[in-house]
Amino acid sequence: MKTFFRVFGYAQNIGVRFTLYGVYMLISVIFSAVNLAMLMPLLKVLFNPGEEGSVPVNPGPFRLNIDYVSDYFNFYFNTIIAENGPARALLFVCIVVFFSVFITNIFRYLSSIVSAKIRLDVIKNIRMKVYDRVTSLHIGYFSNERKGDLISRMTNDVLEVDNTILASPKSLFREPVTIIVYFIVLFKISFELTIFTILVLPVAGGILSEIVRRLKRRAIQSQESLGRIVNILDETIGGMRIIKAFNAKKYVTRVMEEENEHYRKVNLSYYYKKELGSPVSEFLGVGIVLIIMYYGGTLVLNQTSSLEASEFITYLAIFSQIISPAKSFSQAFSGIQKGIISASRIFSVIDKEPEIRDTTGAVNIERFSDSIVFDNVDFAYNEDNKVLRNINLKIGRGQSVALVGPSGGGKSTLADLLPRFYDPTAGRVLLDGRPLTDYTLESLRSQMAIVTQESILFNDTVFNNIAFGLGDADPDRVIHAAQVANAHDFIMELPEGYNTNIGDRGLKLSGGQRQRLSIARAVMKDPAILILDEATSALDSESELLVQEALTNLMANRTSLVIAHRLSTIQHADKIVVIQDGQIIETGTHDELVSRGGMYKKLSVMQNT
């Protein structure tokens, strides 16, 4: 139940709202019980219309308890019969029931409104908490987790929490209160019969609890399977071009079909048990009513109790009304198991602590001014996968440094250490003579811009993609950034210019156009340090010329770390670093490295052959 109550902790002013909900609900339940209790005087009037009624007995000074309220009602009711006759008393009962029903529904509505506000608050806050945590986690987390499963937790699991846990106050709070209030009335009518009833109820409770226990395991399997389905859908949509090119439709369809069938079987097993709760609870409820009817009937027939026929009928009517809330409570308690599993999956993300964070005492860096130093840096994704070994490298302010070498050598990983996407497992990375961990992440990353091989764009306008993350951007600055990136001309040819939506991941644009928008975004940020990761490798020759010119404009007067596969694009770099198997094996200018006849020359000859 810890998870259950934690969910409601995400509501605003939860104490005040739950208090209001409880008060409104209690008033509604009390007047609902009054409606049923009115059956007793009504039956007395109808069954004994000729009697003059009992001698009215004044209950005395006011006392705040149920006995006084009951005694005063009987006093007033008998007074009406004595003075005005049964017909007037019947009218009085009808008026009381009318106003009681009105009050019941007014406060039921108010409690529902409060419940809705709690529910919507919780969903909004949980969804934003998960989103905030996901965007705070280090890059490595997303390599180990399925993207589709994360999306499923933020959508399907949140929806499941809404439909079960957050929909439960009526069933888990109102219904038990209803049952308690009704039992108080039942005790008032017949203490002996109610004690007998309570002794019979645990049998039903034991059977239902066993059904609930078996639901939990299936609920876990169901949500995990749904996460895998979302992941398959995400990969299918993202890889549609490859699926069609390789005629892999049958293969991916089979994978989807197998997981979908597994999901169906798991949920079928879940619903077998879940839906069993309702008929079992109803069957047990009716059985208990029949037992009570027999036992109570013998008390009336044998006159071994003060219980009158009208009181016994009222007793049965009230007890029969307990079956519905008890059934609702049983269903909610069964369904809530799935919600708790979903909430646990959500909280496993929320509780995940970011491995990359600001250290205590971290300061802001105003502007990079001196050098970047990799000091005996090692890095490993795990103990068995050491990617970088003993890296020593200095990059002066304004220098352009190129990283080249065979694929998988660790070039991109080395670049990822600079914005602290990862931290070294040994050694230090220094910026202006201080470890990167001395600076706040926000101020550190504000010094840098990244242009990658895959253009990361968003389903938004051209303008907003260039000004991404900068809030209210100056239109003149956006246009200038596009001009520097050789993007302005093609942007003006778009249907709505800078206000044109470029589609999901910018797919309405060509590869070269997308890359130039990425460069414009980097220009807009005006970074002191520029990281270019294979920024032209995926382009055709014509696009590469335009993009390379844009990159040259961008790199002017900036410190640049360039990862390149095509050596022709980095021949003019101030320093070229050759990395193989996670180690620096050569350093120098293009001419120096060619003259040495090492790995760099071999790569150069291969590309020029």
Residue pairs with C-beta under 8 A, 6 or more apart in sequence:
3 340
3 343
3 344
3 347
4 165
4 336
4 340
4 343
6 343
6 347
7 122
7 126
7 161
7 165
7 166
7 343
8 14
8 18
8 118
8 122
8 165
8 166
10 121
10 122
10 125
10 126
10 129
11 17
11 118
11 121
11 122
11 125
12 121
12 125
14 118
17 114
17 117
17 118
18 118
20 110
20 114
21 111
21 114
21 115
21 118
21 169
21 173
22 173
24 107
24 108
24 110
24 111
24 114
25 107
25 108
25 111
25 173
25 174
25 177
26 177
26 181
27 103
27 107
28 103
28 104
28 105
28 107
28 108
28 111
28 174
29 174
29 177
29 178
29 181
30 181
31 100
31 101
31 103
31 104
31 107
32 104
32 178
32 181
33 178
33 181
33 182
33 184
33 185
33 318
34 96
34 100
35 97
35 100
35 101
35 104
36 182
36 185
36 314
36 317
36 318
36 321
37 185
37 314
37 318
38 93
38 96
38 97
38 100
39 313
39 314
39 317
40 189
40 310
40 311
40 314
41 73
41 74
41 77
41 89
41 93
42 90
42 93
43 309
43 310
43 313
43 314
44 310
45 81
45 86
45 89
45 90
45 93
46 90
47 309
47 310
49 86
51 81
51 86
52 81
52 82
53 77
53 78
53 81
53 82
53 86
53 89
54 74
54 78
55 78
55 82
56 75
56 78
56 79
56 82
57 71
57 74
57 75
57 78
58 75
59 68
59 71
59 72
59 75
62 68
66 184
66 188
67 188
70 188
77 89
77 92
77 93
80 88
80 89
80 92
81 88
81 89
111 174
112 170
115 169
115 170
118 166
118 169
119 162
119 166
119 167
122 161
122 162
122 166
123 158
123 161
123 162
123 166
126 158
126 161
126 346
127 154
127 158
129 350
130 153
130 154
130 158
130 346
130 349
130 350
131 154
133 349
133 350
133 352
133 354
134 150
134 154
134 349
136 354
136 357
137 352
137 354
137 355
138 354
138 355
138 356
138 421
138 422
139 416
139 421
139 422
140 355
140 381
140 422
141 352
141 355
142 150
143 381
146 227
146 228
146 231
147 231
147 234
148 227
148 228
148 229
148 230
148 231
148 232
148 233
148 234
148 235
149 227
149 228
149 230
149 231
150 349
151 230
151 231
151 234
152 223
152 226
152 227
152 229
152 230
152 231
153 227
153 345
153 346
153 349
154 346
155 230
156 223
156 226
156 227
156 230
156 342
157 223
157 342
157 343
157 345
157 346
158 342
158 346
160 223
160 338
160 339
160 342
161 339
161 342
161 343
161 346
163 339
164 332
164 335
164 336
164 338
164 339
164 340
164 342
165 336
165 339
165 340
165 343
167 332
168 332
168 336
168 339
170 328
171 325
171 328
171 329
171 331
171 332
171 333
172 329
172 332
172 333
172 336
174 325
175 325
175 326
175 328
175 329
175 332
176 325
176 329
178 322
178 325
179 322
179 325
179 326
179 329
182 318
182 319
182 321
182 322
183 194
183 198
183 322
185 318
186 193
186 194
186 197
186 315
186 318
186 319
187 194
189 307
189 311
189 314
189 315
189 318
190 296
190 299
190 305
190 307
190 311
190 312
190 315
192 299
192 305
192 307
193 292
193 295
193 296
193 299
193 305
193 307
193 315
196 292
196 295
197 288
197 292
197 319
200 288
200 291
200 292
201 288
203 284
204 281
204 284
204 285
204 288
207 280
207 284
208 277
208 280
208 281
208 284
208 330
208 333
211 273
211 276
211 277
211 280
211 334
212 277
212 333
212 334
212 337
214 273
215 270
215 273
215 274
215 334
215 337
215 338
216 337
216 340
216 341
218 266
218 267
218 269
218 270
218 273
219 270
219 337
219 338
219 340
219 341
220 341
221 266
222 263
222 266
222 267
222 270
222 338
222 341
223 338
223 341
223 342
223 345
225 259
225 262
225 263
225 266
226 263
227 345
228 259
229 256
229 259
229 260
229 263
232 252
232 255
232 256
232 259
233 256
236 243
236 252
236 256
242 248
243 249
243 252
270 338
273 334
274 334
274 335
277 330
277 331
277 334
278 327
278 330
278 331
281 326
281 327
281 330
281 331
282 323
282 327
285 322
285 323
285 326
285 327
286 323
289 316
289 319
289 320
289 323
292 316
292 319
293 316
296 307
296 312
296 315
296 316
297 312
298 304
299 305
299 307
299 312
300 307
300 308
300 309
300 312
307 315
355 423
356 420
356 421
356 422
356 423
356 441
357 441
358 440
358 441
359 437
359 438
361 438
362 437
362 438
362 439
362 440
362 441
363 438
363 439
363 440
363 443
364 439
364 440
364 442
364 443
365 431
365 432
365 439
365 440
365 443
365 444
365 447
366 443
367 447
367 528
368 397
368 431
368 432
368 447
368 528
368 529
368 559
369 397
369 432
370 396
370 397
370 432
370 433
371 394
371 395
371 396
371 397
371 430
371 432
371 433
372 394
372 395
372 418
372 429
372 430
372 431
372 529
372 559
372 561
373 393
373 394
373 395
373 428
373 429
373 430
373 433
374 391
374 392
374 393
374 394
374 414
374 417
374 427
374 429
375 392
375 427
375 428
375 429
375 430
376 390
376 391
376 392
376 426
376 427
376 428
377 388
377 390
377 391
377 392
377 414
377 417
377 424
377 426
377 427
377 428
377 429
378 386
378 388
378 389
378 390
378 391
378 424
378 425
378 426
378 427
379 386
379 387
379 388
379 410
379 413
379 414
379 417
379 422
379 424
379 425
379 426
380 386
380 387
380 388
380 425
381 387
386 582
387 410
387 413
387 582
388 410
388 413
388 414
388 424
388 582
388 583
389 581
389 582
389 583
390 427
390 583
391 414
391 427
391 583
391 584
392 584
393 401
393 577
393 584
393 587
395 401
395 559
395 561
395 575
396 559
397 528
397 559
398 557
398 558
398 559
399 559
399 560
399 574
399 575
400 555
400 559
400 560
400 562
400 572
400 573
400 574
400 575
401 560
401 561
401 562
401 573
401 574
401 575
401 576
401 577
402 562
402 563
402 564
402 570
402 573
402 575
402 576
402 577
403 411
403 414
403 415
403 561
403 562
403 563
403 564
403 577
403 579
404 411
404 563
404 564
404 565
404 567
404 570
404 576
404 577
404 578
404 579
404 600
404 603
405 411
405 578
405 579
405 580
405 585
405 599
405 603
406 580
409 579
409 580
409 581
409 582
410 579
410 581
410 582
411 563
411 579
412 533
412 563
413 422
414 579
415 531
415 533
415 561
415 563
416 422
417 423
417 424
417 429
417 436
418 429
418 436
418 448
418 529
418 531
418 561
419 444
419 445
419 448
419 450
419 531
420 436
420 437
420 441
420 444
420 445
423 436
423 437
428 435
428 436
429 435
429 436
430 436
431 439
431 444
431 447
436 444
447 527
447 528
447 529
448 527
448 528
448 529
448 530
448 531
449 521
449 522
449 525
449 527
449 529
449 530
449 531
450 522
450 530
450 531
450 532
450 533
451 515
451 518
451 519
451 522
451 530
451 531
451 532
451 533
451 535
451 551
451 554
452 518
452 533
452 534
452 535
453 533
453 534
453 535
453 537
453 538
454 538
455 506
455 511
455 514
455 515
455 517
455 518
456 505
456 518
457 465
457 502
457 505
457 506
457 509
457 514
457 517
457 518
458 464
458 465
458 468
458 505
458 506
459 501
459 502
459 503
459 504
459 505
460 501
460 502
461 496
461 498
461 499
461 500
461 501
461 502
462 491
462 494
462 497
462 498
462 499
462 500
462 502
462 517
463 473
463 475
463 478
463 498
463 499
465 502
465 506
465 517
465 521
466 473
466 478
466 481
466 482
466 498
466 517
466 520
466 521
466 524
467 473
467 478
467 521
467 524
468 521
469 525
470 524
470 525
473 524
475 498
477 524
478 498
478 520
478 524
479 488
479 498
480 523
481 520
481 521
481 523
481 524
482 488
482 491
482 498
482 517
482 520
484 519
484 520
484 523
484 550
484 553
484 554
485 516
485 517
485 519
485 520
485 523
485 550
485 553
485 554
486 516
486 546
486 547
486 549
486 550
486 553
487 513
487 516
487 517
487 519
487 520
487 550
490 513
490 516
491 497
491 498
491 500
494 500
500 508
501 508
502 508
502 509
502 514
502 517
503 509
506 513
506 514
506 517
509 517
510 543
511 538
511 539
511 540
511 543
512 539
512 540
512 542
512 543
512 544
512 546
512 547
515 535
515 536
515 539
515 543
515 547
516 546
516 547
516 550
518 535
519 535
519 547
519 550
519 551
519 554
520 550
522 530
522 554
523 553
523 554
527 558
528 558
528 559
529 558
529 559
529 560
529 561
530 554
530 555
530 558
530 559
530 560
530 561
531 560
531 561
531 563
532 551
532 555
532 560
532 561
532 562
532 563
532 564
533 563
534 563
534 564
534 565
535 547
535 551
535 562
536 544
536 547
536 548
536 551
536 564
536 566
536 569
537 564
537 565
537 566
539 547
548 569
555 562
562 569
562 570
562 573
564 570
566 607
567 590
567 600
567 603
567 604
567 607
568 607
570 576
570 590
571 590
572 590
573 589
573 590
574 589
575 587
575 588
575 589
576 586
576 587
576 588
576 589
576 590
576 593
576 600
577 584
577 586
577 587
578 584
578 585
578 586
578 587
578 593
578 598
578 599
578 600
578 603
579 585
580 599
585 598
585 599
586 593
586 596
586 598
586 599
586 600
588 596
593 600
593 601
594 600
594 601
594 604
